[in-house]
Amino acid sequence: MKNTLSTLIKCAVVVCGVLLIIHRRVIAACLTGSPMPEVPEWHKKCFPCLGKKDAE
């Protein structure tokens, strides 16, 4: 049980690290108050709602 918990914690740390690396530009924009980066083209194809601009 102790080895399983240790392995799960290590996997969670690795996944969080990868998430931070992938989203580094968005995190930096949020912290500095600069505009958010443009959504990649493959995001727009996989998630059509992200390609649409909000009508405000």
mmCIF entry with sequence, helices, sheets and N, C-alpha, C, O atoms, coordinates in Angstrom:
data_MODEL
# 
_entry.id   MODEL 
# 
_entity.id                         1 
_entity.type                       polymer 
_entity.pdbx_number_of_molecules   1 
# 
_entity_poly.entity_id                      1 
_entity_poly.type                           'polypeptide(L)' 
_entity_poly.nstd_linkage                   no 
_entity_poly.nstd_monomer                   no 
_entity_poly.pdbx_seq_one_letter_code       MKNTLSTLIKCAVVVCGVLLIIHRRVIAACLTGSPMPEVPEWHKKCFPCLGKKDAE 
_entity_poly.pdbx_seq_one_letter_code_can   MKNTLSTLIKCAVVVCGVLLIIHRRVIAACLTGSPMPEVPEWHKKCFPCLGKKDAE 
_entity_poly.pdbx_strand_id                 A 
# 
loop_
_entity_poly_seq.entity_id 
_entity_poly_seq.num 
_entity_poly_seq.mon_id 
_entity_poly_seq.hetero 
1 1  MET n 
1 2  LYS n 
1 3  ASN n 
1 4  THR n 
1 5  LEU n 
1 6  SER n 
1 7  THR n 
1 8  LEU n 
1 9  ILE n 
1 10 LYS n 
1 11 CYS n 
1 12 ALA n 
1 13 VAL n 
1 14 VAL n 
1 15 VAL n 
1 16 CYS n 
1 17 GLY n 
1 18 VAL n 
1 19 LEU n 
1 20 LEU n 
1 21 ILE n 
1 22 ILE n 
1 23 HIS n 
1 24 ARG n 
1 25 ARG n 
1 26 VAL n 
1 27 ILE n 
1 28 ALA n 
1 29 ALA n 
1 30 CYS n 
1 31 LEU n 
1 32 THR n 
1 33 GLY n 
1 34 SER n 
1 35 PRO n 
1 36 MET n 
1 37 PRO n 
1 38 GLU n 
1 39 VAL n 
1 40 PRO n 
1 41 GLU n 
1 42 TRP n 
1 43 HIS n 
1 44 LYS n 
1 45 LYS n 
1 46 CYS n 
1 47 PHE n 
1 48 PRO n 
1 49 CYS n 
1 50 LEU n 
1 51 GLY n 
1 52 LYS n 
1 53 LYS n 
1 54 ASP n 
1 55 ALA n 
1 56 GLU n 
# 
_struct_asym.id          A 
_struct_asym.entity_id   1 
# 
loop_
_struct_conf.conf_type_id 
_struct_conf.id 
_struct_conf.pdbx_PDB_helix_id 
_struct_conf.beg_label_comp_id 
_struct_conf.beg_label_asym_id 
_struct_conf.beg_label_seq_id 
_struct_conf.pdbx_beg_PDB_ins_code 
_struct_conf.end_label_comp_id 
_struct_conf.end_label_asym_id 
_struct_conf.end_label_seq_id 
_struct_conf.pdbx_end_PDB_ins_code 
_struct_conf.beg_auth_comp_id 
_struct_conf.beg_auth_asym_id 
_struct_conf.beg_auth_seq_id 
_struct_conf.end_auth_comp_id 
_struct_conf.end_auth_asym_id 
_struct_conf.end_auth_seq_id 
_struct_conf.pdbx_PDB_helix_class 
_struct_conf.details 
_struct_conf.pdbx_PDB_helix_length 
HELX_P HELX_P1 AA1 LYS A 2  ? ILE A 22 ? LYS A 2  ILE A 22 1 ? 21 
HELX_P HELX_P2 AA2 ARG A 24 ? THR A 32 ? ARG A 24 THR A 32 1 ? 9  
HELX_P HELX_P3 AA3 GLU A 41 ? CYS A 46 ? GLU A 41 CYS A 46 1 ? 6  
HELX_P HELX_P4 AA4 PRO A 48 ? GLY A 51 ? PRO A 48 GLY A 51 1 ? 4  
# 
_struct_conf_type.id          HELX_P 
_struct_conf_type.criteria    ? 
_struct_conf_type.reference   ? 
# 
loop_
_atom_site.group_PDB 
_atom_site.id 
_atom_site.type_symbol 
_atom_site.label_atom_id 
_atom_site.label_alt_id 
_atom_site.label_comp_id 
_atom_site.label_asym_id 
_atom_site.label_entity_id 
_atom_site.label_seq_id 
_atom_site.pdbx_PDB_ins_code 
_atom_site.Cartn_x 
_atom_site.Cartn_y 
_atom_site.Cartn_z 
_atom_site.occupancy 
_atom_site.B_iso_or_equiv 
_atom_site.pdbx_formal_charge 
_atom_site.auth_seq_id 
_atom_site.auth_comp_id 
_atom_site.auth_asym_id 
_atom_site.auth_atom_id 
_atom_site.pdbx_PDB_model_num 
ATOM 1   N N  . MET A 1 1  ? 0.826   -1.201 0.000   1.00 0.00 ? 1  MET A N  1 
ATOM 2   C CA . MET A 1 1  ? 0.000   0.000  0.000   1.00 0.00 ? 1  MET A CA 1 
ATOM 3   C C  . MET A 1 1  ? 0.863   1.256  0.000   1.00 0.00 ? 1  MET A C  1 
ATOM 4   O O  . MET A 1 1  ? 0.541   2.241  -0.665  1.00 0.00 ? 1  MET A O  1 
ATOM 5   N N  . LYS A 1 2  ? 1.961   1.213  0.750   1.00 0.00 ? 2  LYS A N  1 
ATOM 6   C CA . LYS A 1 2  ? 2.841   2.371  0.828   1.00 0.00 ? 2  LYS A CA 1 
ATOM 7   C C  . LYS A 1 2  ? 3.499   2.651  -0.521  1.00 0.00 ? 2  LYS A C  1 
ATOM 8   O O  . LYS A 1 2  ? 3.656   3.808  -0.909  1.00 0.00 ? 2  LYS A O  1 
ATOM 9   N N  . ASN A 1 3  ? 3.883   1.591  -1.237  1.00 0.00 ? 3  ASN A N  1 
ATOM 10  C CA . ASN A 1 3  ? 4.493   1.762  -2.556  1.00 0.00 ? 3  ASN A CA 1 
ATOM 11  C C  . ASN A 1 3  ? 3.488   2.308  -3.563  1.00 0.00 ? 3  ASN A C  1 
ATOM 12  O O  . ASN A 1 3  ? 3.848   3.106  -4.428  1.00 0.00 ? 3  ASN A O  1 
ATOM 13  N N  . THR A 1 4  ? 2.245   1.888  -3.460  1.00 0.00 ? 4  THR A N  1 
ATOM 14  C CA . THR A 1 4  ? 1.211   2.362  -4.369  1.00 0.00 ? 4  THR A CA 1 
ATOM 15  C C  . THR A 1 4  ? 0.956   3.849  -4.160  1.00 0.00 ? 4  THR A C  1 
ATOM 16  O O  . THR A 1 4  ? 0.850   4.602  -5.128  1.00 0.00 ? 4  THR A O  1 
ATOM 17  N N  . LEU A 1 5  ? 0.859   4.269  -2.923  1.00 0.00 ? 5  LEU A N  1 
ATOM 18  C CA . LEU A 1 5  ? 0.629   5.683  -2.619  1.00 0.00 ? 5  LEU A CA 1 
ATOM 19  C C  . LEU A 1 5  ? 1.798   6.536  -3.089  1.00 0.00 ? 5  LEU A C  1 
ATOM 20  O O  . LEU A 1 5  ? 1.602   7.615  -3.647  1.00 0.00 ? 5  LEU A O  1 
ATOM 21  N N  . SER A 1 6  ? 2.999   6.054  -2.863  1.00 0.00 ? 6  SER A N  1 
ATOM 22  C CA . SER A 1 6  ? 4.191   6.768  -3.303  1.00 0.00 ? 6  SER A CA 1 
ATOM 23  C C  . SER A 1 6  ? 4.211   6.911  -4.823  1.00 0.00 ? 6  SER A C  1 
ATOM 24  O O  . SER A 1 6  ? 4.549   7.975  -5.342  1.00 0.00 ? 6  SER A O  1 
ATOM 25  N N  . THR A 1 7  ? 3.854   5.860  -5.528  1.00 0.00 ? 7  THR A N  1 
ATOM 26  C CA . THR A 1 7  ? 3.816   5.891  -6.993  1.00 0.00 ? 7  THR A CA 1 
ATOM 27  C C  . THR A 1 7  ? 2.748   6.852  -7.489  1.00 0.00 ? 7  THR A C  1 
ATOM 28  O O  . THR A 1 7  ? 2.982   7.591  -8.445  1.00 0.00 ? 7  THR A O  1 
ATOM 29  N N  . LEU A 1 8  ? 1.587   6.854  -6.860  1.00 0.00 ? 8  LEU A N  1 
ATOM 30  C CA . LEU A 1 8  ? 0.514   7.776  -7.262  1.00 0.00 ? 8  LEU A CA 1 
ATOM 31  C C  . LEU A 1 8  ? 0.916   9.228  -7.041  1.00 0.00 ? 8  LEU A C  1 
ATOM 32  O O  . LEU A 1 8  ? 0.605   10.086 -7.867  1.00 0.00 ? 8  LEU A O  1 
ATOM 33  N N  . ILE A 1 9  ? 1.593   9.508  -5.954  1.00 0.00 ? 9  ILE A N  1 
ATOM 34  C CA . ILE A 1 9  ? 2.046   10.878 -5.684  1.00 0.00 ? 9  ILE A CA 1 
ATOM 35  C C  . ILE A 1 9  ? 3.091   11.304 -6.713  1.00 0.00 ? 9  ILE A C  1 
ATOM 36  O O  . ILE A 1 9  ? 3.062   12.438 -7.191  1.00 0.00 ? 9  ILE A O  1 
ATOM 37  N N  . LYS A 1 10 ? 4.004   10.413 -7.052  1.00 0.00 ? 10 LYS A N  1 
ATOM 38  C CA . LYS A 1 10 ? 5.021   10.737 -8.058  1.00 0.00 ? 10 LYS A CA 1 
ATOM 39  C C  . LYS A 1 10 ? 4.384   10.996 -9.417  1.00 0.00 ? 10 LYS A C  1 
ATOM 40  O O  . LYS A 1 10 ? 4.782   11.922 -10.124 1.00 0.00 ? 10 LYS A O  1 
ATOM 41  N N  . CYS A 1 11 ? 3.401   10.186 -9.786  1.00 0.00 ? 11 CYS A N  1 
ATOM 42  C CA . CYS A 1 11 ? 2.702   10.387 -11.060 1.00 0.00 ? 11 CYS A CA 1 
ATOM 43  C C  . CYS A 1 11 ? 1.956   11.715 -11.071 1.00 0.00 ? 11 CYS A C  1 
ATOM 44  O O  . CYS A 1 11 ? 1.952   12.416 -12.083 1.00 0.00 ? 11 CYS A O  1 
ATOM 45  N N  . ALA A 1 12 ? 1.326   12.064 -9.953  1.00 0.00 ? 12 ALA A N  1 
ATOM 46  C CA . ALA A 1 12 ? 0.598   13.330 -9.862  1.00 0.00 ? 12 ALA A CA 1 
ATOM 47  C C  . ALA A 1 12 ? 1.550   14.520 -9.989  1.00 0.00 ? 12 ALA A C  1 
ATOM 48  O O  . ALA A 1 12 ? 1.211   15.515 -10.629 1.00 0.00 ? 12 ALA A O  1 
ATOM 49  N N  . VAL A 1 13 ? 2.722   14.427 -9.394  1.00 0.00 ? 13 VAL A N  1 
ATOM 50  C CA . VAL A 1 13 ? 3.713   15.505 -9.495  1.00 0.00 ? 13 VAL A CA 1 
ATOM 51  C C  . VAL A 1 13 ? 4.178   15.663 -10.937 1.00 0.00 ? 13 VAL A C  1 
ATOM 52  O O  . VAL A 1 13 ? 4.316   16.787 -11.420 1.00 0.00 ? 13 VAL A O  1 
ATOM 53  N N  . VAL A 1 14 ? 4.422   14.560 -11.627 1.00 0.00 ? 14 VAL A N  1 
ATOM 54  C CA . VAL A 1 14 ? 4.858   14.621 -13.030 1.00 0.00 ? 14 VAL A CA 1 
ATOM 55  C C  . VAL A 1 14 ? 3.767   15.231 -13.905 1.00 0.00 ? 14 VAL A C  1 
ATOM 56  O O  . VAL A 1 14 ? 4.051   16.076 -14.753 1.00 0.00 ? 14 VAL A O  1 
ATOM 57  N N  . VAL A 1 15 ? 2.529   14.809 -13.703 1.00 0.00 ? 15 VAL A N  1 
ATOM 58  C CA . VAL A 1 15 ? 1.414   15.343 -14.493 1.00 0.00 ? 15 VAL A CA 1 
ATOM 59  C C  . VAL A 1 15 ? 1.243   16.844 -14.244 1.00 0.00 ? 15 VAL A C  1 
ATOM 60  O O  . VAL A 1 15 ? 1.016   17.602 -15.187 1.00 0.00 ? 15 VAL A O  1 
ATOM 61  N N  . CYS A 1 16 ? 1.350   17.276 -12.998 1.00 0.00 ? 16 CYS A N  1 
ATOM 62  C CA . CYS A 1 16 ? 1.242   18.708 -12.695 1.00 0.00 ? 16 CYS A CA 1 
ATOM 63  C C  . CYS A 1 16 ? 2.376   19.494 -13.342 1.00 0.00 ? 16 CYS A C  1 
ATOM 64  O O  . CYS A 1 16 ? 2.159   20.598 -13.840 1.00 0.00 ? 16 CYS A O  1 
ATOM 65  N N  . GLY A 1 17 ? 3.582   18.934 -13.340 1.00 0.00 ? 17 GLY A N  1 
ATOM 66  C CA . GLY A 1 17 ? 4.713   19.590 -13.987 1.00 0.00 ? 17 GLY A CA 1 
ATOM 67  C C  . GLY A 1 17 ? 4.498   19.746 -15.478 1.00 0.00 ? 17 GLY A C  1 
ATOM 68  O O  . GLY A 1 17 ? 4.781   20.803 -16.042 1.00 0.00 ? 17 GLY A O  1 
ATOM 69  N N  . VAL A 1 18 ? 4.002   18.709 -16.119 1.00 0.00 ? 18 VAL A N  1 
ATOM 70  C CA . VAL A 1 18 ? 3.722   18.766 -17.558 1.00 0.00 ? 18 VAL A CA 1 
ATOM 71  C C  . VAL A 1 18 ? 2.636   19.806 -17.841 1.00 0.00 ? 18 VAL A C  1 
ATOM 72  O O  . VAL A 1 18 ? 2.737   20.567 -18.803 1.00 0.00 ? 18 VAL A O  1 
ATOM 73  N N  . LEU A 1 19 ? 1.607   19.836 -17.008 1.00 0.00 ? 19 LEU A N  1 
ATOM 74  C CA . LEU A 1 19 ? 0.533   20.817 -17.176 1.00 0.00 ? 19 LEU A CA 1 
ATOM 75  C C  . LEU A 1 19 ? 1.069   22.246 -17.076 1.00 0.00 ? 19 LEU A C  1 
ATOM 76  O O  . LEU A 1 19 ? 0.686   23.111 -17.863 1.00 0.00 ? 19 LEU A O  1 
ATOM 77  N N  . LEU A 1 20 ? 1.943   22.490 -16.120 1.00 0.00 ? 20 LEU A N  1 
ATOM 78  C CA . LEU A 1 20 ? 2.526   23.824 -15.975 1.00 0.00 ? 20 LEU A CA 1 
ATOM 79  C C  . LEU A 1 20 ? 3.400   24.200 -17.163 1.00 0.00 ? 20 LEU A C  1 
ATOM 80  O O  . LEU A 1 20 ? 3.392   25.352 -17.594 1.00 0.00 ? 20 LEU A O  1 
ATOM 81  N N  . ILE A 1 21 ? 4.155   23.242 -17.697 1.00 0.00 ? 21 ILE A N  1 
ATOM 82  C CA . ILE A 1 21 ? 5.000   23.518 -18.857 1.00 0.00 ? 21 ILE A CA 1 
ATOM 83  C C  . ILE A 1 21 ? 4.143   23.818 -20.084 1.00 0.00 ? 21 ILE A C  1 
ATOM 84  O O  . ILE A 1 21 ? 4.437   24.754 -20.828 1.00 0.00 ? 21 ILE A O  1 
ATOM 85  N N  . ILE A 1 22 ? 3.091   23.037 -20.301 1.00 0.00 ? 22 ILE A N  1 
ATOM 86  C CA . ILE A 1 22 ? 2.238   23.224 -21.472 1.00 0.00 ? 22 ILE A CA 1 
ATOM 87  C C  . ILE A 1 22 ? 1.514   24.570 -21.415 1.00 0.00 ? 22 ILE A C  1 
ATOM 88  O O  . ILE A 1 22 ? 1.364   25.232 -22.441 1.00 0.00 ? 22 ILE A O  1 
ATOM 89  N N  . HIS A 1 23 ? 1.070   24.975 -20.242 1.00 0.00 ? 23 HIS A N  1 
ATOM 90  C CA . HIS A 1 23 ? 0.268   26.194 -20.110 1.00 0.00 ? 23 HIS A CA 1 
ATOM 91  C C  . HIS A 1 23 ? 1.069   27.396 -19.616 1.00 0.00 ? 23 HIS A C  1 
ATOM 92  O O  . HIS A 1 23 ? 0.488   28.333 -19.069 1.00 0.00 ? 23 HIS A O  1 
ATOM 93  N N  . ARG A 1 24 ? 2.388   27.389 -19.795 1.00 0.00 ? 24 ARG A N  1 
ATOM 94  C CA . ARG A 1 24 ? 3.236   28.447 -19.248 1.00 0.00 ? 24 ARG A CA 1 
ATOM 95  C C  . ARG A 1 24 ? 2.904   29.830 -19.803 1.00 0.00 ? 24 ARG A C  1 
ATOM 96  O O  . ARG A 1 24 ? 2.978   30.814 -19.068 1.00 0.00 ? 24 ARG A O  1 
ATOM 97  N N  . ARG A 1 25 ? 2.541   29.929 -21.081 1.00 0.00 ? 25 ARG A N  1 
ATOM 98  C CA . ARG A 1 25 ? 2.217   31.238 -21.654 1.00 0.00 ? 25 ARG A CA 1 
ATOM 99  C C  . ARG A 1 25 ? 0.909   31.780 -21.104 1.00 0.00 ? 25 ARG A C  1 
ATOM 100 O O  . ARG A 1 25 ? 0.783   32.984 -20.881 1.00 0.00 ? 25 ARG A O  1 
ATOM 101 N N  . VAL A 1 26 ? -0.055  30.916 -20.886 1.00 0.00 ? 26 VAL A N  1 
ATOM 102 C CA . VAL A 1 26 ? -1.339  31.344 -20.328 1.00 0.00 ? 26 VAL A CA 1 
ATOM 103 C C  . VAL A 1 26 ? -1.158  31.772 -18.879 1.00 0.00 ? 26 VAL A C  1 
ATOM 104 O O  . VAL A 1 26 ? -1.728  32.777 -18.456 1.00 0.00 ? 26 VAL A O  1 
ATOM 105 N N  . ILE A 1 27 ? -0.375  31.027 -18.117 1.00 0.00 ? 27 ILE A N  1 
ATOM 106 C CA . ILE A 1 27 ? -0.122  31.374 -16.721 1.00 0.00 ? 27 ILE A CA 1 
ATOM 107 C C  . ILE A 1 27 ? 0.614   32.703 -16.642 1.00 0.00 ? 27 ILE A C  1 
ATOM 108 O O  . ILE A 1 27 ? 0.277   33.544 -15.808 1.00 0.00 ? 27 ILE A O  1 
ATOM 109 N N  . ALA A 1 28 ? 1.611   32.906 -17.493 1.00 0.00 ? 28 ALA A N  1 
ATOM 110 C CA . ALA A 1 28 ? 2.357   34.167 -17.500 1.00 0.00 ? 28 ALA A CA 1 
ATOM 111 C C  . ALA A 1 28 ? 1.450   35.333 -17.877 1.00 0.00 ? 28 ALA A C  1 
ATOM 112 O O  . ALA A 1 28 ? 1.563   36.410 -17.292 1.00 0.00 ? 28 ALA A O  1 
ATOM 113 N N  . ALA A 1 29 ? 0.558   35.140 -18.837 1.00 0.00 ? 29 ALA A N  1 
ATOM 114 C CA . ALA A 1 29 ? -0.364  36.205 -19.235 1.00 0.00 ? 29 ALA A CA 1 
ATOM 115 C C  . ALA A 1 29 ? -1.320  36.542 -18.097 1.00 0.00 ? 29 ALA A C  1 
ATOM 116 O O  . ALA A 1 29 ? -1.650  37.710 -17.888 1.00 0.00 ? 29 ALA A O  1 
ATOM 117 N N  . CYS A 1 30 ? -1.755  35.548 -17.375 1.00 0.00 ? 30 CYS A N  1 
ATOM 118 C CA . CYS A 1 30 ? -2.660  35.764 -16.250 1.00 0.00 ? 30 CYS A CA 1 
ATOM 119 C C  . CYS A 1 30 ? -1.960  36.532 -15.131 1.00 0.00 ? 30 CYS A C  1 
ATOM 120 O O  . CYS A 1 30 ? -2.550  37.431 -14.531 1.00 0.00 ? 30 CYS A O  1 
ATOM 121 N N  . LEU A 1 31 ? -0.716  36.184 -14.851 1.00 0.00 ? 31 LEU A N  1 
ATOM 122 C CA . LEU A 1 31 ? 0.017   36.832 -13.764 1.00 0.00 ? 31 LEU A CA 1 
ATOM 123 C C  . LEU A 1 31 ? 0.418   38.262 -14.101 1.00 0.00 ? 31 LEU A C  1 
ATOM 124 O O  . LEU A 1 31 ? 0.422   39.125 -13.223 1.00 0.00 ? 31 LEU A O  1 
ATOM 125 N N  . THR A 1 32 ? 0.758   38.526 -15.367 1.00 0.00 ? 32 THR A N  1 
ATOM 126 C CA . THR A 1 32 ? 1.211   39.860 -15.760 1.00 0.00 ? 32 THR A CA 1 
ATOM 127 C C  . THR A 1 32 ? 0.085   40.764 -16.218 1.00 0.00 ? 32 THR A C  1 
ATOM 128 O O  . THR A 1 32 ? 0.279   41.973 -16.343 1.00 0.00 ? 32 THR A O  1 
ATOM 129 N N  . GLY A 1 33 ? -1.085  40.206 -16.470 1.00 0.00 ? 33 GLY A N  1 
ATOM 130 C CA . GLY A 1 33 ? -2.206  41.012 -16.933 1.00 0.00 ? 33 GLY A CA 1 
ATOM 131 C C  . GLY A 1 33 ? -2.184  41.278 -18.426 1.00 0.00 ? 33 GLY A C  1 
ATOM 132 O O  . GLY A 1 33 ? -2.980  42.078 -18.919 1.00 0.00 ? 33 GLY A O  1 
ATOM 133 N N  . SER A 1 34 ? -1.299  40.633 -19.150 1.00 0.00 ? 34 SER A N  1 
ATOM 134 C CA . SER A 1 34 ? -1.242  40.825 -20.600 1.00 0.00 ? 34 SER A CA 1 
ATOM 135 C C  . SER A 1 34 ? -2.332  39.989 -21.269 1.00 0.00 ? 34 SER A C  1 
ATOM 136 O O  . SER A 1 34 ? -2.927  39.123 -20.627 1.00 0.00 ? 34 SER A O  1 
ATOM 137 N N  . PRO A 1 35 ? -2.600  40.240 -22.555 1.00 0.00 ? 35 PRO A N  1 
ATOM 138 C CA . PRO A 1 35 ? -3.654  39.483 -23.242 1.00 0.00 ? 35 PRO A CA 1 
ATOM 139 C C  . PRO A 1 35 ? -3.321  37.994 -23.319 1.00 0.00 ? 35 PRO A C  1 
ATOM 140 O O  . PRO A 1 35 ? -2.158  37.595 -23.385 1.00 0.00 ? 35 PRO A O  1 
ATOM 141 N N  . MET A 1 36 ? -4.371  37.197 -23.310 1.00 0.00 ? 36 MET A N  1 
ATOM 142 C CA . MET A 1 36 ? -4.197  35.754 -23.407 1.00 0.00 ? 36 MET A CA 1 
ATOM 143 C C  . MET A 1 36 ? -3.701  35.383 -24.798 1.00 0.00 ? 36 MET A C  1 
ATOM 144 O O  . MET A 1 36 ? -4.092  36.020 -25.776 1.00 0.00 ? 36 MET A O  1 
ATOM 145 N N  . PRO A 1 37 ? -2.844  34.362 -24.909 1.00 0.00 ? 37 PRO A N  1 
ATOM 146 C CA . PRO A 1 37 ? -2.367  33.929 -26.227 1.00 0.00 ? 37 PRO A CA 1 
ATOM 147 C C  . PRO A 1 37 ? -3.504  33.329 -27.054 1.00 0.00 ? 37 PRO A C  1 
ATOM 148 O O  . PRO A 1 37 ? -4.510  32.864 -26.519 1.00 0.00 ? 37 PRO A O  1 
ATOM 149 N N  . GLU A 1 38 ? -3.314  33.353 -28.353 1.00 0.00 ? 38 GLU A N  1 
ATOM 150 C CA . GLU A 1 38 ? -4.306  32.806 -29.286 1.00 0.00 ? 38 GLU A CA 1 
ATOM 151 C C  . GLU A 1 38 ? -4.400  31.297 -29.110 1.00 0.00 ? 38 GLU A C  1 
ATOM 152 O O  . GLU A 1 38 ? -3.405  30.622 -28.848 1.00 0.00 ? 38 GLU A O  1 
ATOM 153 N N  . VAL A 1 39 ? -5.602  30.788 -29.257 1.00 0.00 ? 39 VAL A N  1 
ATOM 154 C CA . VAL A 1 39 ? -5.844  29.344 -29.155 1.00 0.00 ? 39 VAL A CA 1 
ATOM 155 C C  . VAL A 1 39 ? -5.235  28.663 -30.375 1.00 0.00 ? 39 VAL A C  1 
ATOM 156 O O  . VAL A 1 39 ? -5.420  29.145 -31.492 1.00 0.00 ? 39 VAL A O  1 
ATOM 157 N N  . PRO A 1 40 ? -4.499  27.534 -30.192 1.00 0.00 ? 40 PRO A N  1 
ATOM 158 C CA . PRO A 1 40 ? -3.921  26.836 -31.341 1.00 0.00 ? 40 PRO A CA 1 
ATOM 159 C C  . PRO A 1 40 ? -5.002  26.325 -32.291 1.00 0.00 ? 40 PRO A C  1 
ATOM 160 O O  . PRO A 1 40 ? -6.145  26.110 -31.888 1.00 0.00 ? 40 PRO A O  1 
ATOM 161 N N  . GLU A 1 41 ? -4.631  26.136 -33.546 1.00 0.00 ? 41 GLU A N  1 
ATOM 162 C CA . GLU A 1 41 ? -5.581  25.686 -34.564 1.00 0.00 ? 41 GLU A CA 1 
ATOM 163 C C  . GLU A 1 41 ? -6.181  24.320 -34.228 1.00 0.00 ? 41 GLU A C  1 
ATOM 164 O O  . GLU A 1 41 ? -7.366  24.096 -34.473 1.00 0.00 ? 41 GLU A O  1 
ATOM 165 N N  . TRP A 1 42 ? -5.387  23.406 -33.674 1.00 0.00 ? 42 TRP A N  1 
ATOM 166 C CA . TRP A 1 42 ? -5.918  22.082 -33.385 1.00 0.00 ? 42 TRP A CA 1 
ATOM 167 C C  . TRP A 1 42 ? -6.951  22.138 -32.267 1.00 0.00 ? 42 TRP A C  1 
ATOM 168 O O  . TRP A 1 42 ? -7.833  21.282 -32.205 1.00 0.00 ? 42 TRP A O  1 
ATOM 169 N N  . HIS A 1 43 ? -6.858  23.137 -31.377 1.00 0.00 ? 43 HIS A N  1 
ATOM 170 C CA . HIS A 1 43 ? -7.894  23.316 -30.361 1.00 0.00 ? 43 HIS A CA 1 
ATOM 171 C C  . HIS A 1 43 ? -9.213  23.703 -31.025 1.00 0.00 ? 43 HIS A C  1 
ATOM 172 O O  . HIS A 1 43 ? -10.279 23.223 -30.640 1.00 0.00 ? 43 HIS A O  1 
ATOM 173 N N  . LYS A 1 44 ? -9.126  24.567 -32.018 1.00 0.00 ? 44 LYS A N  1 
ATOM 174 C CA . LYS A 1 44 ? -10.327 25.039 -32.704 1.00 0.00 ? 44 LYS A CA 1 
ATOM 175 C C  . LYS A 1 44 ? -11.011 23.899 -33.458 1.00 0.00 ? 44 LYS A C  1 
ATOM 176 O O  . LYS A 1 44 ? -12.236 23.872 -33.575 1.00 0.00 ? 44 LYS A O  1 
ATOM 177 N N  . LYS A 1 45 ? -10.212 22.956 -33.970 1.00 0.00 ? 45 LYS A N  1 
ATOM 178 C CA . LYS A 1 45 ? -10.793 21.823 -34.692 1.00 0.00 ? 45 LYS A CA 1 
ATOM 179 C C  . LYS A 1 45 ? -11.421 20.817 -33.733 1.00 0.00 ? 45 LYS A C  1 
ATOM 180 O O  . LYS A 1 45 ? -12.494 20.281 -34.011 1.00 0.00 ? 45 LYS A O  1 
ATOM 181 N N  . CYS A 1 46 ? -10.764 20.559 -32.614 1.00 0.00 ? 46 CYS A N  1 
ATOM 182 C CA . CYS A 1 46 ? -11.278 19.568 -31.659 1.00 0.00 ? 46 CYS A CA 1 
ATOM 183 C C  . CYS A 1 46 ? -12.408 20.127 -30.793 1.00 0.00 ? 46 CYS A C  1 
ATOM 184 O O  . CYS A 1 46 ? -13.323 19.402 -30.402 1.00 0.00 ? 46 CYS A O  1 
ATOM 185 N N  . PHE A 1 47 ? -12.327 21.428 -30.499 1.00 0.00 ? 47 PHE A N  1 
ATOM 186 C CA . PHE A 1 47 ? -13.318 22.080 -29.645 1.00 0.00 ? 47 PHE A CA 1 
ATOM 187 C C  . PHE A 1 47 ? -13.868 23.294 -30.389 1.00 0.00 ? 47 PHE A C  1 
ATOM 188 O O  . PHE A 1 47 ? -13.351 24.401 -30.231 1.00 0.00 ? 47 PHE A O  1 
ATOM 189 N N  . PRO A 1 48 ? -14.911 23.100 -31.200 1.00 0.00 ? 48 PRO A N  1 
ATOM 190 C CA . PRO A 1 48 ? -15.416 24.189 -32.050 1.00 0.00 ? 48 PRO A CA 1 
ATOM 191 C C  . PRO A 1 48 ? -15.856 25.430 -31.261 1.00 0.00 ? 48 PRO A C  1 
ATOM 192 O O  . PRO A 1 48 ? -15.801 26.545 -31.781 1.00 0.00 ? 48 PRO A O  1 
ATOM 193 N N  . CYS A 1 49 ? -16.288 25.242 -30.021 1.00 0.00 ? 49 CYS A N  1 
ATOM 194 C CA . CYS A 1 49 ? -16.734 26.408 -29.251 1.00 0.00 ? 49 CYS A CA 1 
ATOM 195 C C  . CYS A 1 49 ? -15.586 27.354 -28.920 1.00 0.00 ? 49 CYS A C  1 
ATOM 196 O O  . CYS A 1 49 ? -15.837 28.525 -28.635 1.00 0.00 ? 49 CYS A O  1 
ATOM 197 N N  . LEU A 1 50 ? -14.336 26.892 -28.945 1.00 0.00 ? 50 LEU A N  1 
ATOM 198 C CA . LEU A 1 50 ? -13.198 27.746 -28.643 1.00 0.00 ? 50 LEU A CA 1 
ATOM 199 C C  . LEU A 1 50 ? -12.845 28.661 -29.813 1.00 0.00 ? 50 LEU A C  1 
ATOM 200 O O  . LEU A 1 50 ? -12.223 29.705 -29.620 1.00 0.00 ? 50 LEU A O  1 
ATOM 201 N N  . GLY A 1 51 ? -13.233 28.279 -31.004 1.00 0.00 ? 51 GLY A N  1 
ATOM 202 C CA . GLY A 1 51 ? -12.924 29.089 -32.180 1.00 0.00 ? 51 GLY A CA 1 
ATOM 203 C C  . GLY A 1 51 ? -13.859 30.272 -32.358 1.00 0.00 ? 51 GLY A C  1 
ATOM 204 O O  . GLY A 1 51 ? -13.555 31.192 -33.117 1.00 0.00 ? 51 GLY A O  1 
ATOM 205 N N  . LYS A 1 52 ? -14.993 30.260 -31.667 1.00 0.00 ? 52 LYS A N  1 
ATOM 206 C CA . LYS A 1 52 ? -15.973 31.339 -31.804 1.00 0.00 ? 52 LYS A CA 1 
ATOM 207 C C  . LYS A 1 52 ? -15.658 32.453 -30.822 1.00 0.00 ? 52 LYS A C  1 
ATOM 208 O O  . LYS A 1 52 ? -15.256 32.199 -29.686 1.00 0.00 ? 52 LYS A O  1 
ATOM 209 N N  . LYS A 1 53 ? -15.843 33.685 -31.264 1.00 0.00 ? 53 LYS A N  1 
ATOM 210 C CA . LYS A 1 53 ? -15.678 34.842 -30.395 1.00 0.00 ? 53 LYS A CA 1 
ATOM 211 C C  . LYS A 1 53 ? -16.959 35.120 -29.666 1.00 0.00 ? 53 LYS A C  1 
ATOM 212 O O  . LYS A 1 53 ? -18.044 34.989 -30.233 1.00 0.00 ? 53 LYS A O  1 
ATOM 213 N N  . ASP A 1 54 ? -16.846 35.506 -28.402 1.00 0.00 ? 54 ASP A N  1 
ATOM 214 C CA . ASP A 1 54 ? -18.041 35.863 -27.635 1.00 0.00 ? 54 ASP A CA 1 
ATOM 215 C C  . ASP A 1 54 ? -18.627 37.173 -28.146 1.00 0.00 ? 54 ASP A C  1 
ATOM 216 O O  . ASP A 1 54 ? -17.899 38.142 -28.364 1.00 0.00 ? 54 ASP A O  1 
ATOM 217 N N  . ALA A 1 55 ? -19.912 37.200 -28.332 1.00 0.00 ? 55 ALA A N  1 
ATOM 218 C CA . ALA A 1 55 ? -20.590 38.415 -28.789 1.00 0.00 ? 55 ALA A CA 1 
ATOM 219 C C  . ALA A 1 55 ? -20.993 39.224 -27.562 1.00 0.00 ? 55 ALA A C  1 
ATOM 220 O O  . ALA A 1 55 ? -22.057 39.015 -26.980 1.00 0.00 ? 55 ALA A O  1 
ATOM 221 N N  . GLU A 1 56 ? -20.122 40.146 -27.185 1.00 0.00 ? 56 GLU A N  1 
ATOM 222 C CA . GLU A 1 56 ? -20.401 40.971 -26.004 1.00 0.00 ? 56 GLU A CA 1 
ATOM 223 C C  . GLU A 1 56 ? -20.579 42.413 -26.410 1.00 0.00 ? 56 GLU A C  1 
ATOM 224 O O  . GLU A 1 56 ? -20.822 43.268 -25.559 1.00 0.00 ? 56 GLU A O  1 
# 
